[in-house]
Amino acid sequence: MLSAKPWKPDAIMRLLLSVFVCIFAGSLLPCLWRHPIAGGTAAARFLVPLAAISIGCLIATLVLINKPWPLETFERRLFLVMVLFCSGFFIGAFAHRLSGDRTAESSIGRMIVGTLSFQGAGVILMIHFLREHQMSWTEAFGFGNRRGRAVLLGILIALIFLPVARGLQQASALVMAHVPHLSLQPEEQSSVQALRAAVSWQNRLAMGAAWILLAPVAEEILFRGILYPAIKQAGFFRLALWGTSLLFALVHANVVIFVPLTVLALILTALYERTNNLLAPITAHAMFNALNFLTVFLQEKIGG
């Protein structure tokens, strides 16, 4: 059974807001080294400065969020955070509107930058989160609890679930294609599209590392390691189980894989509950991603 976690609600809120700020700031980074607007319009000259100002405001927001908030300066600090965050968000949104089409190579770069700004930044922020709670990774997530069994269970679950996920994905695509009232078109996940577009082994290696190593660690710590036990311990077990599972599927922003990812998240949560070791769902998630990565890679090799 999963052990109790001492996660502070305010620390969780600051972590989630910090992750969101990092994701949005990461989406603006390509604007600093690319000039994607066709035609060289007058508005194009403002793209890089606007993106830089937005990123500056978001970085300042991030710094203030993760500093101590003395009671005597709380209102002033909150007002400053809101001004910086809103300024960075709306200026960044306008910079996004100025952005043009994405080429295959830029989409690969954007995918890598997006992964680093979400999962990469998430891992760094979680280091600060654990320091605030004065806990080690092993204490927080049970990495020392029957480690070998946890790894073997994770591998086994991934191998069993892979064909189930493929069946669910195909069923979802079939429903989307044959229900006339649905205006949705099945599309491959953006990371899969980027992998198919990658032509150099450096790009594929970077994407593989992000897909197989970084993403499972960050996502499992955030969804299963922090959010799930916090909501569950607040007395909302069903909300914890279904809410974190649905959110996990939603952040991947692809309709056709929504159902299989929701089911996967439910299984990973049950695996964490059973083993009390987050290494089990991390291993299952990493193995599942590795098998999918290998499948796409082999398809490209055979097709090429």
N, C-alpha and C positions, 0 to 999 in steps of 0.2 A: 504493500500500500504506500501511496505517496506521502512523504513526510511533510510536516507543516513548514511554510516559508514565512520569514519575517518581513515581507516586502511592504514598504511604506507607500500608501496611496499617492502622496505628493511626489515621491521619487518616481513612481511609475508614470504619472502624468508628465513630469519633466522629461523623462526618457522618451515617451511617445512623441511629445512636441519636438524634442531635439532630433529624433529620427525623421520626422516630417520635414523639418527645416533643412536637414542634410539632403534629403531626396530632392526637394525643390531647388536647392542651390546647385546640386549636381546636374540637374536638367538644364541649367543655364550655362554651365562651363563650356560646352561646345560653341556657344556664341562668342566666346573670347578668342578662339583661334580659327573660327570659320566665319565667312561672310556669305551666307546662303541665299541672299535676296537677289533674284534675277532682275536684270535691267538697271541696276545701280541707281535706284530711286533716292530722293533726298532723305527719306526716312531711314535708309540703310546706314547712313553715317552715324545715327544715334544708337544703333544696335549694341555695339561693344560697350560704349559708356553706360547705357542703361543696364546691361547685364552686370557690369562691374559694380555699379551703385547698388543694385539689388543684392548681389552676393555679399557686398560689404555690410549692408543692413542685416542680412540673415546671419552672417558670422557674429556680428555684435549681439544679435538676439541670442544666439547659441551660447556665447560667453556669459551673458547676464543670467540666462536660465539656470546655468550650472554653477553659479556663485551662491554663497550663503545669502539669505534674505533676512536681514535684521528686521524686527517688528517695527522699529521706529522709522525705517525707510521703505516699508513694504509697499505703500500706495504709490510713492514716487517711482520705485523700481518697476512695479506692475505697469504704470502708465508708460514708462520708457520702453519696456518690452513690447507693449501693444503698438506703440508708434513705430518702432523699428521693424517689427514683424509685418505689420500692415503695409508699411512703405516698401519693404523688400518684396512682399508678395505681389502687390499691385504693379509695381514697376517691372518686376520679373514677368508677370502675366502679359504686360504690354510688349516686353522684349520677345516673348514667345510668339506673339502675333506678328512681329516683324520677321520672324524666322521663315525660311523658305523650305523647299523640298529637301528630303534626305536622300543622299546617294547610298549605295550598298555599303561602301567603306565607312561613311559617316554613321550609318546605323549600327555597324559593328562597334565603332568607337563610343557611340552613345550608350550602347548596351553595357559595355565594360565600365564606362563612367557611372552609369546608373546603378550597376551592381556595387561598385565601390562606395557610392554615396549612400546606398541603402544598407546592404549587408556589411560592407567594410566599415562604414561609419558606425553602424549598429554595434559591432563587436567592440570598437573603441569606447563607445558610450557605455556599454555594459561593464567595462572595466571600472569606470567611474561609479557606476551603479552599485557594484559589489563592494567597492571601497567605502562607499557611503554606509553600507550595511555591515561593514567590517567582517566580510565573509570571503573565503577562498572559493575558487571554482568548484573544487571537490565538495566542500561543505554545502554550497548552494545548490548544486545539481546532482549530487550523489555519484560522481564519477568513480568513486572507489567501491561502490556496491556491486560485487560479483561482476566485475568488468568483462571477463571472458564470456559469461552467459549472456550479458547484455549485447555484446557485439554479435554473437552467433544468432541470437533472436532477431536482431535488426537485419542481418543478411538474409535470414530465412523469410522474414516478413516481406522484404523487398522482392525476392524471387517469386513468392506466391502471388503477391499483389500485382506484379507487372502485367500479366495477361488479363487480369480483371480490369485494370485501369484501361488497357487497350480496348476491351469490350465496351466499357462505359463510355469511352471517348467516341467510339464508332457509333454507339447508340445515340449519343447526344448529337452528333453530326447528322445522323439520319433523321432525327426528330426535327432539327432545325431546317433541314432541306425539304421536308415533306409537309410541314405544317404551314398552310398558306397565310395565316394571320400573323406569323412571326416574321418580322423584317430583319432577322439576323442571318448573317452569312458565316458559316464555319471558316475560321482562319487559323493558321498555325500560330503558335506562340511566338512572340517577337524574338525571343532568344533562339528559337529553332530557325527562324528565317535568317537571323544574323549568322548562325553557324553554317547554313547552306550557302550564304553569300561569301563566307570567309574563303580566301584563296591561299593565304600564307599559313605556314605551320605555326608562326608566332601568334597570329590571331586565334587560331584554333586552340593552341596551348593555353593562352590567357583565358579564353572562354571556358575551356574545360576546367581550369583551376577554380574559376568563379562559380561555375555550375555545380561542380562535384564537391569542392572543399569549402568554399566560403559561404555560399548560400545556405546549405543545410545547417551549418553551425549557427549562423546568425538567426535564421528563421526559427529553428527549434528552441534556441534560448529565449527568444522574444515571445513566441506564441505558446509553446508548451512549458518552458522553464519559468517565465515570469507572469504572463497574463492569465494563463489557465489556473495555476494555484491561487493567485490573488483573488480572482472572481469566485472561485470555488470556496475559499475560506471565508468569503464575505457572506456565504449562505446561498449562493446561486449556482448549484452544480450543473443544472441543465444549460443555463446561460453560458457557463464557463466552457462546457463541452461543445455545444453547438455554435456559440458566438465566436469562439476563437477558431473553430474549424471553418466556419463560413468566411470569416475575415481572412484567414490564410488563403482560401481559394480566391477571394475577391482581389487581393493584392497582386495576383498573377495576371489580372486584367485580360482574361480570355474566356469567352463563353463556352466554347466547346470542351474545355478541360475543367470547367467549374465543378461538375458532379464528381469526376474521378478524384480531383484534388480535395474536395470536401470529405469524401470517403477515406482517402489517405490520411487526412488530418485526424479524423475520428480514430482510425487505427493507431496512429502514432501517439495520440493521447492515451489510449488504452494501454499501449506498450509502456509508456512512461509510468502510468499508474501501477502496472504489474511489477515492473522492475525497480522502481524508485531510483532509476539511473537514466539521466538524459542522454547518455551515450547510446542507449538502445534506439530511440527515435532518430538521433543524429545519424547513426550508422545506416538505418533503414532508408532514411531520406537520401543520404549520400549514395548508397547503392542503387536506389531507384533512379536518381539523376544520372549516375554513371551508365546504367544500362540503356537509358534513353539516349544519352549522348553517343554511346557506341553504336546504337541502332541508326541514328541519323548519319553518323560518320560513315558507316558501312554502306548505307543507301547512296550517299554521295559518291563513294568510291566505285560502287557497282554501276551507278548511273553515269558516272564520268567515263 
